[in-house]
């Protein structure tokens, strides 16, 4: 079982718990045994006894009103959702820099560095002369 698949299972289980939905509730929402969604099938998918395919994930997410993107996203990474690919690449590149290089880069961008060890004071801005 892949790490992503397990993360999706965990996220779906968390959402089911949050919404107070049982496996039987989910199977009923998906059409029950008439459409192949028995409580047993939901249980096997949720425990990993049966591999969860994309169609299964889509159906389960639909049943619990969870956007698929939310099911696959790492927890704590919600702020990345609105970043462009260029912004994500830039952030990753900054993270790869050594600490002194990162501090210098942040200094150039006039971004406050929270590191006390290598924090460089920003130069004072000159006030325009009144003439």
C-alpha positions in Angstrom: 0.0 0.0 0.0 1.4 3.4 -1.0 1.9 6.3 1.4 -0.6 8.4 -0.6 -3.2 5.6 -0.5 -2.9 5.4 3.3 -3.0 9.1 3.7 -6.2 9.2 1.6 -7.8 6.4 3.7 -6.8 8.3 6.9 -8.3 11.6 5.6 -11.6 9.9 4.6 -11.8 8.1 7.9 -11.2 11.5 9.7 -13.9 13.2 7.7 -16.4 10.3 8.3 -15.8 10.6 12.0 -16.2 14.4 11.9 -19.5 14.1 10.0 -20.5 11.2 12.2 -21.0 8.8 9.2 -20.6 5.0 9.6 -19.5 2.7 6.8 -23.2 1.7 6.5 -24.2 5.3 6.0 -21.5 5.8 3.3 -22.6 2.6 1.5 -26.2 3.8 1.6 -25.3 7.2 0.1 -23.5 5.4 -2.7 -26.5 3.2 -3.6 -25.9 0.3 -1.3 -25.6 -3.3 -2.5 -27.6 -2.6 -5.6 -24.6 -0.6 -7.0 -21.9 -2.8 -5.3 -21.4 -0.5 -2.3 -22.0 -2.8 0.6 -20.9 -1.9 4.1 -18.4 -4.7 3.8 -16.9 -3.2 0.6 -16.5 0.2 2.3 -14.9 -1.4 5.3 -12.4 -3.3 3.1 -11.5 -0.2 1.2 -11.1 1.8 4.4 -8.9 -0.8 6.1 -6.7 -1.5 3.1 -7.8 -5.1 2.6 -8.9 -4.0 -0.9 -6.8 -1.6 -3.0 -8.5 1.8 -3.4 -8.6 2.9 -7.0 -9.3 6.4 -8.3 -12.9 5.6 -9.0 -13.3 4.3 -5.4 -11.7 7.3 -3.9 -13.9 9.6 -6.0 -17.0 7.8 -4.9 -16.0 7.8 -1.2 -15.1 11.5 -1.3 -18.4 12.3 -3.0 -20.3 10.4 -0.3 -18.8 12.3 2.5 -18.7 15.7 0.7 -14.9 15.9 0.7 -13.2 17.4 -2.3 -10.7 14.9 -3.8 -7.9 17.5 -3.6 -8.5 17.6 0.2 -8.2 13.8 0.4 -4.8 13.7 -1.2 -3.3 16.9 0.2 -0.9 16.7 3.2 -2.3 18.1 6.4 -0.9 21.5 7.3 -0.3 22.4 3.7 -3.6 24.1 3.0 -1.8 27.5 2.4 -0.1 25.9 -0.7 -3.5 25.4 -2.4 -3.6 28.9 -3.8 0.1 29.1 -4.8 1.0 29.1 -8.5 3.5 26.5 -9.8 6.1 29.2 -10.1 5.6 30.3 -6.5 5.9 26.7 -5.3 9.1 26.2 -7.3 10.5 29.4 -5.9 9.7 28.4 -2.3 11.3 25.0 -2.8 14.4 26.7 -4.2 14.6 29.0 -1.2 14.3 26.0 1.2 17.3 24.3 -0.5 19.6 27.3 0.1 22.1 27.3 2.9 21.0 29.3 5.9 23.4 32.3 5.2 22.3 32.3 1.6 18.7 32.1 2.6 19.1 35.0 5.0 20.8 37.1 2.3 18.0 36.3 -0.2 15.3 37.2 2.3 17.2 40.4 3.1 17.1 41.3 -0.5 13.4 40.7 -0.7 12.9 42.8 2.4 11.3 39.8 4.1 11.7 39.8 7.9 13.8 36.8 9.0 12.6 35.2 12.2 15.9 33.5 12.8 17.6 35.2 15.7 21.0 33.6 15.0 21.6 35.0 11.5 19.1 37.9 11.4 20.4 40.8 9.5 19.0 44.2 10.3 17.3 45.9 7.3 18.7 49.2 6.3 16.7 52.3 7.3 14.8 53.8 4.5 15.7 57.3 3.5 13.0 59.8 3.7 12.4 61.8 0.6 13.7 65.4 1.0 11.2 68.1 1.2 12.5 70.8 -1.1 
